Amino acid sequence: MRNTIRIIAVVAALAGAATYGWQWLFPDDEAQIHALLERIAGGVGAGDRDDGDMSRLARAAALRHDFDPDVTIDAGPPFEKLRGDDAIIGAAATVHGSVRNLVVSFTDVTIHVDPAPGGATANLTAEARFDAAGGGRGVEARELDVAFRRIDGSWVVSAVTFVQTLRRLDQP
Amino acid sequence: MVALAVVVFRYVLLPVRGVGVSMEPTITEGDLLFVSRLAYRFRDPKRGDVVAVRIAGQSVVLVKRIVALPGEHVGFRAGILHINGAPLDEPYVRNRSDWDLTEGPLGDSEYFVVGDNRGMAMRLHDLGAAPRQRLIGPKLF
C-alpha cells in the first residue's frame, strides 16, 4: 500500500514537472502574451533614480520589438493618443526622463485568443506608481482593452483602448 | 484555518490597502480596510456608502463615496455638492476647494462616486458615474 502511494506520488510529480517543462519550452499563446505584457511593463517603467540616460533610452528603444509599427494607443485623458512605434518610444523616453521610480504593472488580465490565427485581445488594469511631485507615492490605475497580432511568429501589441471606469457627466 | 481564510477573502471580504490621498481624511495612505462582497446582494447601495469600485478586476480597485443615486441630478457649485438642485450636507469633507461641475443626470443604474478630499484639484481626482455592476461592496471596517 505504501509503495503504491509512493509510486502515485512520483508519477504525479513527474507529470507535473513534464507539464511545466513543456509549457516552459513551448509556451502557449496566452503565456506568450503574458510574457509580452511583463516585458512592456518593465520597459515602460522608469527604473531607479540612479539609472543613466543611456540605460533609460535603451529600455525605451527595446519596446519597438513589442509593438506593431502601426500601433495606436489611446490610454485616456490626460494622455495624448499615439500612433506608430516611434511615437511609443518617444513617449517612453520622455516619461523616463520626467517621472522617477515609475513602476508599471498589469493586473486582472483576461486574454482571449481568436479562433482564427494571428489575433488576440486582452482586458486588464494598468497600474502606475511613481514619486509624486508633492512627495510620497502617486498612483494611477485604469482599465484598458489591448489588441495583439502575430508578426513573424511573435505577438505584438497592435492597439490599446482606454475603458472608462467612471462616466463623466458631460459624456453620454 | 487556511481554507477558511481563502473562503472568507474570496467570497465574503475584500481586503484593500489605501493608496493615494483622494479619500482623506476618511482613509489615509496605507490604511487597511475590508469591503463586503455580499452586502449588495441583499440591499441596494445607498448614499454615504464608502465603496470599492472594480476596474478591470478586483486586484486594483477605486475606493470612493456614493453621493448620488440613480436618476438624480448631481453637480458641484463652488465646491458644494448639489443633488437635484439642493446642497448636500457632507460632514466627512474637511478640505474643500472651488470645484465646479455642471449638474447632470444619472442613469437608471448609475451611482455618482467621489472622494472625500475635495481640497485637491478636480482634474487630479477620479469621480463620476459608476454603473451598479462596478460596485463590489461597501467598506465594513
Boltz contact constraints between the chains, C-beta under 6 A:
constraints:
  - contact:
      token1: [A, 107]
      token2: [B, 59]
      max_distance: 6.0
  - contact:
      token1: [A, 107]
      token2: [B, 60]
      max_distance: 6.0
  - contact:
      token1: [A, 108]
      token2: [B, 56]
      max_distance: 6.0
  - contact:
      token1: [A, 108]
      token2: [B, 57]
      max_distance: 6.0
  - contact:
      token1: [A, 108]
      token2: [B, 59]
      max_distance: 6.0
  - contact:
      token1: [A, 123]
      token2: [B, 56]
      max_distance: 6.0
  - contact:
      token1: [A, 124]
      token2: [B, 56]
      max_distance: 6.0
  - contact:
      token1: [A, 125]
      token2: [B, 55]
      max_distance: 6.0
  - contact:
      token1: [A, 125]
      token2: [B, 56]
      max_distance: 6.0
  - contact:
      token1: [A, 125]
      token2: [B, 60]
      max_distance: 6.0
  - contact:
      token1: [A, 127]
      token2: [B, 60]
      max_distance: 6.0
  - contact:
      token1: [A, 139]
      token2: [B, 19]
      max_distance: 6.0
  - contact:
      token1: [A, 139]
      token2: [B, 20]
      max_distance: 6.0
  - contact:
      token1: [A, 141]
      token2: [B, 55]
      max_distance: 6.0
  - contact:
      token1: [A, 141]
      token2: [B, 60]
      max_distance: 6.0
  - contact:
      token1: [A, 143]
      token2: [B, 55]
      max_distance: 6.0
  - contact:
      token1: [A, 143]
      token2: [B, 56]
      max_distance: 6.0
  - contact:
      token1: [A, 165]
      token2: [B, 55]
      max_distance: 6.0
  - contact:
      token1: [A, 166]
      token2: [B, 126]
      max_distance: 6.0
  - contact:
      token1: [A, 166]
      token2: [B, 128]
      max_distance: 6.0
  - contact:
      token1: [A, 166]
      token2: [B, 130]
      max_distance: 6.0
  - contact:
      token1: [A, 167]
      token2: [B, 128]
      max_distance: 6.0
  - contact:
      token1: [A, 167]
      token2: [B, 129]
      max_distance: 6.0
  - contact:
      token1: [A, 168]
      token2: [B, 128]
      max_distance: 6.0
  - contact:
      token1: [A, 169]
      token2: [B, 104]
      max_distance: 6.0
